[in-house]
């Protein structure tokens, strides 16, 4: 860990070299357990009572999680994924580059979620499997519209390169009806849905909600404590291919990252 800064200073091209030599996962993929690590770029610096601002600690937790059986991949911003590339922690993993992080947490413009991280050409150049985008939908906030348009463009740009677009649509409430509206809108983005996956938050009546799509879908782990029973129930739906979880697994209340990740992997692979 101590050598990362020196390596970045003396040989910045080492990042591109690591991306070029990363071994990629087999395809098509099986059940997915993706570790999320893109929160800091939105100004989210805590997981419950735990601070996430120690980068070495976060990288150690990510390395531990990615090394556990059943963990298939990671999503993150360039700074995180590049550190993991230099640490050789991404071999054989499904990697998603996080794309729009400009809707900072708590900002008045948060629905106008600008694309400030990866774009489709960079994801292709890094040989990643796809890009992830957040789409918050609020009919009372006109700033939803530019993000909707930008996500549609990103879906098309990724699909042209045969890369996965992981779209996370979140309605302005947590009702099943809102979730189904969000799924319908997100599914129709771009010039094709052939390479679109959804990342769907846990809401009531998930079986009914997930009947709204045939697109491969991942359940969002959420920001609070791990909800293993609720995740297991949601994973019973035919469209659900796995789970995306970050803070709830990396910063569990008992500090046992390996235990939390292993329990999540058991749920995904049940």
Secondary structure, DSSP 8 states (H G I E B T S, - for coil): -THHHHHHHH-TTHHHHHHHH-----SS--SEEEEEE-SGGGT--EETTEE---HHHHHHHHHHHHTSTT--EEEE-HHHHHHHHHTT--TT-EEEEE----S-TT-TTTTS----S--HHHHHHTT-SEEEEEEEE-TT-TTHHHHHHHHHHHHHHHHHTT-EEEEEEEESS-SHHHHHHHHHHHHT-SS--TTEEEEEE--S-HHHHHTT--S-EEEE--SSS--HHHHHHHTTSTTEEEEEESHHHHT-TT--HHHHHHHHHHHHT-
